[in-house]
Amino acid sequence: MSLTADDVKKIAHLARLGIDSQDVESYAKDLSGMLDLMTQMNDIDTDRVIPMAHPMDQVQRLRPDVVTEQDNREKFQAIAPQVEAGLYLVPKVIE
C-alpha cells in the first residue's frame, strides 16, 4: 500500500501531530513500508504456530514469600507530628 503526501497530512491532522512540509515525503515512504510489512505478515500461514508468552523457554525464579524486614512502624510514628489509630494525620490541603 502506498501512501501519498495528502494521506500523511490527513493522518498527522487526525493524530494532532505537526509535521514539517519537507518531511512529508519521508514519512509517506516510511509509513508505506510499514503497511507493506503488515500486509506481508498478514499473508503468512500461522495455523500451525503455537502461541507463546515469551520467545525464550524460561522459568521465572521465585523467592520464598517470607518477611525479610523488621517492623519499624512504632519507631517511625513516634517521630511523626500527628498519629491516630496507627495512621498519619496530615492537614487538609484541598477545600
SERO-4910 file (N, C-alpha, C, O; in steps of 0.05 Angstrom, whole numbers):
BEGIN
 pado doro    nc1    nc2    nc3   cac1   cac2   cac3    cc1    cc2    cc3    oc1    oc2    oc3
  Met    A     17    -23      0      0      0      0     18     25      0     37     26     16
  Ser    A     13     43    -17     29     67    -19     13     91    -10     -9     96    -20
  Leu    A     24    105      9     11    129     19     20    154      4     44    156     -4
  Thr    A      3    173     -1     10    198    -14     16    219      8     11    215     31
  Ala    A     27    241     -1     32    263     17      6    273     30      6    281     53
  Asp    A    -15    273     15    -41    282     26    -51    263     48    -62    272     68
  Asp    A    -46    237     44    -53    217     64    -38    222     90    -50    221    112
  Val    A    -12    227     87      4    232    111     -5    258    125     -6    258    150
  Lys    A    -11    278    110    -21    303    122    -47    299    137    -51    310    159
  Lys    A    -65    282    126    -90    277    138    -86    260    164    -99    266    184
  Ile    A    -69    240    163    -63    224    187    -51    242    208    -58    240    232
  Ala    A    -32    259    201    -20    277    220    -40    296    233    -40    301    257
  His    A    -59    305    217    -80    323    227    -98    308    247   -104    318    268
  Leu    A   -106    283    240   -123    268    257   -109    260    283   -121    259    305
  Ala    A    -82    256    282    -67    249    306    -57    274    320    -44    272    341
  Arg    A    -64    297    310    -56    323    322    -25    324    324    -14    333    344
  Leu    A    -12    317    302     17    318    300     25    340    281     13    344    260
  Gly    A     46    355    287     57    375    269     80    363    254    100    355    266
  Ile    A     78    362    227     99    352    210    108    374    191     91    387    179
  Asp    A    134    378    190    145    398    171    139    389    142    140    365    137
  Ser    A    134    408    125    127    401     97    150    387     83    145    371     65
  Gln    A    175    392     90    197    378     77    200    349     86    214    333     73
  Asp    A    187    342    109    189    314    119    166    297    110    166    273    115
  Val    A    146    308     97    122    293     90    128    269     72    118    247     76
  Glu    A    145    273     51    152    251     33    166    229     47    162    205     42
  Ser    A    184    236     66    198    216     81    179    200     98    181    175    100
  Tyr    A    160    214    111    140    199    127    123    182    110    116    159    118
  Ala    A    116    191     86     99    175     68    114    149     61    102    128     60
  Lys    A    140    151     55    155    128     47    157    108     71    153     84     68
  Asp    A    163    119     95    166    101    118    140     88    126    139     64    132
  Leu    A    118    103    126     92     92    133     83     71    112     71     51    119
  Ser    A     89     76     87     82     57     66     97     31     70     86      9     66
  Gly    A    123     33     77    139     10     83    128     -7    106    127    -31    105
  Met    A    119      7    127    107     -7    150     81    -21    142     76    -44    150
  Leu    A     65     -8    126     39    -20    118     44    -44     99     30    -64    101
  Asp    A     65    -42     82     72    -65     65     81    -88     82     74   -111     76
  Leu    A     97    -83    103    106   -104    120     82   -117    134     81   -142    137
  Met    A     63   -102    144     39   -113    156     23   -130    137     12   -151    144
  Thr    A     22   -122    112      8   -137     91     22   -164     87      9   -185     85
  Gln    A     48   -164     86     64   -188     82     59   -207    106     56   -231    103
  Met    A     60   -196    130     56   -212    154     28   -224    156     24   -246    166
  Asn    A      8   -209    146    -19   -219    145    -23   -242    126    -40   -259    131
  Asp    A     -6   -244    106     -9   -265     86      5   -291     95      2   -311     81
  Ile    A     20   -291    116     35   -315    125     15   -334    139     -2   -326    154
  Asp    A     19   -360    133      2   -381    145     12   -387    173     35   -397    176
  Thr    A     -3   -380    193      5   -384    221    -12   -405    236    -14   -405    260
  Asp    A    -26   -422    220    -45   -441    233    -30   -461    251    -42   -469    271
  Arg    A     -6   -469    244      8   -489    260     28   -477    279     43   -491    292
  Val    A     28   -450    283     45   -437    302     32   -437    329      9   -429    332
  Ile    A     47   -447    349     37   -448    376     41   -421    389     64   -411    390
  Pro    A     20   -409    400     24   -383    414     42   -387    439     41   -407    452
  Met    A     57   -366    444     75   -368    468     75   -341    482     70   -320    471
  Ala    A     81   -343    508     81   -319    524    108   -304    522    109   -280    527
  His    A    129   -319    516    156   -307    515    172   -322    494    169   -346    492
  Pro    A    189   -308    479    204   -322    458    225   -341    469    234   -359    455
  Met    A    233   -338    494    253   -356    506    238   -375    524    220   -367    539
  Asp    A    245   -401    524    233   -420    541    246   -419    568    265   -434    574
  Gln    A    236   -401    585    248   -397    611    227   -399    633    203   -396    628
  Val    A    237   -404    657    220   -404    680    229   -382    698    253   -378    702
  Gln    A    211   -367    710    218   -345    727    226   -356    755    211   -372    766
  Arg    A    249   -346    764    257   -354    791    240   -339    811    238   -314    809
  Leu    A    229   -353    830    213   -340    851    226   -343    878    239   -363    884
  Arg    A    224   -322    894    235   -323    921    213   -332    940    189   -329    934
  Pro    A    221   -343    963    200   -351    982    186   -326    992    198   -305    995
  Asp    A    160   -329    998    144   -306   1007    146   -305   1037    128   -313   1052
  Val    A    168   -293   1047    172   -290   1075    179   -261   1081    190   -247   1064
  Val    A    173   -253   1106    180   -226   1114    210   -224   1119    222   -241   1133
  Thr    A    224   -204   1107    253   -202   1110    261   -176   1123    285   -172   1129
  Glu    A    242   -158   1129    249   -133   1142    235   -131   1169    215   -144   1174
  Gln    A    247   -115   1186    236   -111   1213    212    -92   1211    211    -75   1193
  Asp    A    194    -94   1230    171    -76   1232    180    -51   1247    184    -52   1272
  Asn    A    184    -29   1233    192     -3   1245    170     17   1248    175     41   1250
  Arg    A    145      7   1247    122     25   1247    122     43   1272    118     67   1270
  Glu    A    125     31   1295    124     46   1320    147     67   1321    143     89   1330
  Lys    A    170     60   1312    193     78   1311    188    102   1293    193    125   1301
  Phe    A    177     97   1270    171    119   1251    148    137   1261    149    161   1257
  Gln    A    128    124   1272    105    140   1281    111    156   1307     97    175   1314
  Ala    A    132    148   1321    140    162   1345    150    190   1339    148    208   1355
  Ile    A    162    193   1315    173    220   1308    154    235   1290    161    257   1281
  Ala    A    130    224   1284    111    238   1266     97    260   1282     92    256   1306
  Pro    A     90    282   1269     76    304   1284     49    295   1295     43    302   1319
  Gln    A     33    281   1280      6    272   1290      0    244   1280      3    238   1256
  Val    A     -8    227   1298    -15    200   1292    -40    193   1307    -44    201   1330
  Glu    A    -58    178   1294    -82    169   1308    -90    141   1297    -92    138   1273
  Ala    A    -93    123   1315   -101     95   1308    -82     83   1288    -91     69   1270
  Gly    A    -56     89   1290    -37     77   1272    -35     91   1245    -21     81   1227
  Leu    A    -49    113   1241    -49    128   1216    -36    155   1219    -38    167   1241
  Tyr    A    -22    164   1199    -10    191   1199    -32    211   1193    -48    208   1174
  Leu    A    -34    232   1209    -54    254   1205    -39    277   1191    -18    286   1200
  Val    A    -51    287   1169    -39    309   1154    -60    331   1152    -84    325   1153
  Pro    A    -52    356   1149    -71    378   1146    -86    376   1120    -76    366   1100
  Lys    A   -111    385   1120   -127    386   1096   -115    406   1076   -110    429   1084
  Val    A   -111    397   1051    -98    414   1031   -118    425   1011   -115    448   1002
  Ile    A   -137    409   1004   -157    417    984   -184    422    998   -193    405   1014
  Glu    A   -196    444    992   -222    451   1003   -244    435    989   -268    438    996
***
